[in-house]
Amino acid sequence: MKKLFPIFIIALMLSSCSSLEVLYDYDKSVDFTKFKTFSFYPWDYKNGFQLNDYDRQTILNAIRSSMESNGYKYVKDGGEMVVSIFITLEGKVSYTAYTDHYGGWAGYGGGWGYAGYGYGYGMGYSTTNVSRRNYNEGSLIIDVFSAADKKLIWQGIGTDEVEQDMDARDRNLPKKVAKVMDRFPDSK
């Protein structure tokens, strides 16, 4: 047991390196095994100015892949569940401060020692550097409704910093969407 504890701490530290915050909730009275198919709600025009077509398609494909891996079948229209997606972006600012402390320095001065001179300490000084960073924080909100009664049955929200590096975004966006969809119930 003592050997497992450090491994647990390291695993916890590595998992906390991800900045993606995921929240989800669902209607506990709903039996998800009764659903077999899903379709997407038409893309909201308000999302159009915040997201390019490539990222939008990446998100839709990642959601579709997650739903299908949970045992649901995609149909273009008339699914028993309807998946709706909404994106929000918010400009954020972060500040980082770093202080260098330089203590006193050894030098000559009056004091006790040979011939009246000895080592002493002068005044110390420190500097503080503050840097400001602007970035965008994005939230992906995935709502799943029962098509029969138009009732919200599941919601997942993923919030993270929007990556500016397009290659990194291409690699990480499907993983982040899959992490939001991880808690969606299986059809079995």
One Martini backbone bead per residue (centre of mass of N, CA, C, O) as a GRO file, in nm:
protein
  188
    1MET     BB    1   0.056   0.063  -0.020
    2LYS     BB    2   0.302   0.258  -0.001
    3LYS     BB    3   0.374   0.228  -0.312
    4LEU     BB    4   0.098   0.339  -0.433
    5PHE     BB    5   0.080   0.633  -0.335
    6PRO     BB    6   0.291   0.775  -0.524
    7ILE     BB    7   0.149   0.690  -0.787
    8PHE     BB    8  -0.114   0.839  -0.731
    9ILE     BB    9   0.006   1.124  -0.712
   10ILE     BB   10   0.127   1.133  -0.997
   11ALA     BB   11  -0.138   1.083  -1.150
   12LEU     BB   12  -0.283   1.332  -1.038
   13MET     BB   13  -0.083   1.543  -1.147
   14LEU     BB   14  -0.111   1.469  -1.450
   15SER     BB   15  -0.424   1.511  -1.467
   16SER     BB   16  -0.405   1.826  -1.373
   17CYS     BB   17  -0.273   1.955  -1.637
   18SER     BB   18  -0.536   1.984  -1.740
   19SER     BB   19  -0.761   2.259  -1.831
   20LEU     BB   20  -1.008   2.097  -1.862
   21GLU     BB   21  -1.347   2.165  -1.794
   22VAL     BB   22  -1.596   1.936  -1.666
   23LEU     BB   23  -1.951   1.927  -1.711
   24TYR     BB   24  -2.242   1.742  -1.585
   25ASP     BB   25  -2.587   1.640  -1.668
   26TYR     BB   26  -2.886   1.446  -1.575
   27ASP     BB   27  -3.169   1.254  -1.611
   28LYS     BB   28  -3.236   0.997  -1.383
   29SER     BB   29  -3.527   0.902  -1.511
   30VAL     BB   30  -3.380   0.814  -1.762
   31ASP     BB   31  -3.382   0.562  -2.018
   32PHE     BB   32  -3.119   0.512  -2.239
   33THR     BB   33  -3.195   0.221  -2.363
   34LYS     BB   34  -3.441   0.332  -2.549
   35PHE     BB   35  -3.221   0.447  -2.721
   36LYS     BB   36  -3.082   0.436  -3.075
   37THR     BB   37  -3.099   0.735  -3.189
   38PHE     BB   38  -2.941   1.020  -3.367
   39SER     BB   39  -2.932   1.381  -3.405
   40PHE     BB   40  -2.885   1.699  -3.539
   41TYR     BB   41  -2.905   2.010  -3.478
   42PRO     BB   42  -2.907   2.285  -3.620
   43TRP     BB   43  -2.696   2.522  -3.669
   44ASP     BB   44  -2.625   2.799  -3.503
   45TYR     BB   45  -2.580   3.121  -3.612
   46LYS     BB   46  -2.419   3.225  -3.355
   47ASN     BB   47  -2.168   3.029  -3.416
   48GLY     BB   48  -2.046   3.134  -3.690
   49PHE     BB   49  -1.845   3.370  -3.580
   50GLN     BB   50  -1.669   3.166  -3.373
   51LEU     BB   51  -1.649   2.937  -3.605
   52ASN     BB   52  -1.511   2.730  -3.807
   53ASP     BB   53  -1.578   2.476  -4.024
   54TYR     BB   54  -1.361   2.278  -3.932
   55ASP     BB   55  -1.424   2.279  -3.626
   56ARG     BB   56  -1.717   2.202  -3.649
   57GLN     BB   57  -1.667   1.924  -3.785
   58THR     BB   58  -1.491   1.811  -3.559
   59ILE     BB   59  -1.707   1.817  -3.340
   60LEU     BB   60  -1.924   1.645  -3.480
   61ASN     BB   61  -1.743   1.392  -3.519
   62ALA     BB   62  -1.678   1.346  -3.217
   63ILE     BB   63  -1.968   1.307  -3.122
   64ARG     BB   64  -2.046   1.081  -3.311
   65SER     BB   65  -1.827   0.882  -3.218
   66SER     BB   66  -1.917   0.868  -2.921
   67MET     BB   67  -2.207   0.773  -2.967
   68GLU     BB   68  -2.134   0.516  -3.132
   69SER     BB   69  -1.955   0.389  -2.900
   70ASN     BB   70  -2.233   0.378  -2.717
   71GLY     BB   71  -2.461   0.253  -2.944
   72TYR     BB   72  -2.543   0.472  -3.139
   73LYS     BB   73  -2.734   0.592  -3.416
   74TYR     BB   74  -2.697   0.771  -3.701
   75VAL     BB   75  -2.928   1.024  -3.817
   76LYS     BB   76  -3.014   1.286  -3.998
   77ASP     BB   77  -3.325   1.229  -3.934
   78GLY     BB   78  -3.529   1.140  -3.660
   79GLY     BB   79  -3.415   1.110  -3.391
   80GLU     BB   80  -3.458   1.025  -3.057
   81MET     BB   81  -3.213   1.215  -3.047
   82VAL     BB   82  -3.098   1.554  -2.983
   83VAL     BB   83  -2.815   1.744  -3.086
   84SER     BB   84  -2.682   2.032  -2.925
   85ILE     BB   85  -2.475   2.321  -3.012
   86PHE     BB   86  -2.263   2.546  -2.816
   87ILE     BB   87  -2.073   2.854  -2.831
   88THR     BB   88  -1.827   3.017  -2.622
   89LEU     BB   89  -1.658   3.338  -2.588
   90GLU     BB   90  -1.381   3.467  -2.377
   91GLY     BB   91  -1.205   3.721  -2.268
   92LYS     BB   92  -0.881   3.703  -2.115
   93VAL     BB   93  -0.672   3.763  -1.818
   94SER     BB   94  -0.328   3.722  -1.724
   95TYR     BB   95  -0.109   3.712  -1.439
   96THR     BB   96   0.250   3.740  -1.383
   97ALA     BB   97   0.470   3.706  -1.100
   98TYR     BB   98   0.823   3.796  -1.044
   99THR     BB   99   1.071   3.761  -0.783
  100ASP     BB  100   1.385   3.897  -0.722
  101HIS     BB  101   1.628   3.803  -0.478
  102TYR     BB  102   1.883   4.016  -0.353
  103GLY     BB  103   2.110   4.018  -0.146
  104GLY     BB  104   2.360   4.087   0.005
  105TRP     BB  105   2.702   4.184   0.007
  106ALA     BB  106   3.024   4.120   0.019
  107GLY     BB  107   3.236   4.349   0.202
  108TYR     BB  108   3.391   4.627   0.289
  109GLY     BB  109   3.422   4.735   0.630
  110GLY     BB  110   3.353   4.829   0.915
  111GLY     BB  111   3.502   4.646   1.188
  112TRP     BB  112   3.588   4.348   1.293
  113GLY     BB  113   3.936   4.304   1.268
  114TYR     BB  114   4.187   4.340   1.082
  115ALA     BB  115   4.257   4.668   1.101
  116GLY     BB  116   3.925   4.727   1.109
  117TYR     BB  117   3.855   4.505   0.900
  118GLY     BB  118   3.563   4.352   0.733
  119TYR     BB  119   3.299   4.165   0.687
  120GLY     BB  120   2.989   4.253   0.521
  121TYR     BB  121   2.655   4.381   0.473
  122GLY     BB  122   2.452   4.499   0.249
  123MET     BB  123   2.212   4.594   0.064
  124GLY     BB  124   1.926   4.481  -0.067
  125TYR     BB  125   1.741   4.354  -0.359
  126SER     BB  126   1.442   4.385  -0.571
  127THR     BB  127   1.242   4.239  -0.837
  128THR     BB  128   0.939   4.291  -1.033
  129ASN     BB  129   0.769   4.093  -1.270
  130VAL     BB  130   0.503   4.172  -1.499
  131SER     BB  131   0.269   3.975  -1.681
  132ARG     BB  132   0.059   3.988  -1.968
  133ARG     BB  133  -0.228   3.780  -2.081
  134ASN     BB  134  -0.408   3.715  -2.366
  135TYR     BB  135  -0.720   3.525  -2.395
  136ASN     BB  136  -0.927   3.251  -2.489
  137GLU     BB  137  -1.237   3.124  -2.370
  138GLY     BB  138  -1.398   2.813  -2.418
  139SER     BB  139  -1.736   2.681  -2.469
  140LEU     BB  140  -1.887   2.359  -2.474
  141ILE     BB  141  -2.231   2.291  -2.548
  142ILE     BB  142  -2.409   1.986  -2.478
  143ASP     BB  143  -2.728   1.893  -2.594
  144VAL     BB  144  -2.977   1.645  -2.497
  145PHE     BB  145  -3.274   1.536  -2.654
  146SER     BB  146  -3.594   1.439  -2.656
  147ALA     BB  147  -3.792   1.414  -2.931
  148ALA     BB  148  -4.077   1.350  -2.819
  149ASP     BB  149  -4.063   1.597  -2.566
  150LYS     BB  150  -3.827   1.810  -2.563
  151LYS     BB  151  -3.624   1.701  -2.343
  152LEU     BB  152  -3.377   1.743  -2.128
  153ILE     BB  153  -3.123   1.474  -2.057
  154TRP     BB  154  -2.837   1.614  -2.141
  155GLN     BB  155  -2.525   1.777  -2.017
  156GLY     BB  156  -2.224   1.922  -2.159
  157ILE     BB  157  -1.923   2.095  -2.035
  158GLY     BB  158  -1.648   2.262  -2.196
  159THR     BB  159  -1.352   2.429  -2.059
  160ASP     BB  160  -1.108   2.635  -2.241
  161GLU     BB  161  -0.842   2.718  -2.399
  162VAL     BB  162  -0.773   2.860  -2.695
  163GLU     BB  163  -0.601   2.744  -2.951
  164GLN     BB  164  -0.370   2.890  -3.182
  165ASP     BB  165  -0.254   2.631  -3.269
  166MET     BB  166  -0.363   2.442  -3.525
  167ASP     BB  167  -0.228   2.167  -3.476
  168ALA     BB  168  -0.313   2.139  -3.180
  169ARG     BB  169  -0.615   2.163  -3.233
  170ASP     BB  170  -0.644   1.915  -3.417
  171ARG     BB  171  -0.548   1.713  -3.193
  172ASN     BB  172  -0.731   1.814  -2.927
  173LEU     BB  173  -1.034   1.852  -2.988
  174PRO     BB  174  -1.137   1.555  -2.996
  175LYS     BB  175  -1.044   1.491  -2.703
  176LYS     BB  176  -1.220   1.705  -2.560
  177VAL     BB  177  -1.492   1.608  -2.659
  178ALA     BB  178  -1.465   1.320  -2.546
  179LYS     BB  179  -1.448   1.413  -2.249
  180VAL     BB  180  -1.735   1.526  -2.239
  181MET     BB  181  -1.868   1.239  -2.348
  182ASP     BB  182  -1.785   1.020  -2.131
  183ARG     BB  183  -2.072   1.053  -1.951
  184PHE     BB  184  -2.234   0.915  -2.153
  185PRO     BB  185  -2.464   0.692  -2.185
  186ASP     BB  186  -2.528   0.388  -2.263
  187SER     BB  187  -2.740   0.169  -2.455
  188LYS     BB  188  -2.705  -0.095  -2.251
   0.00000   0.00000   0.00000
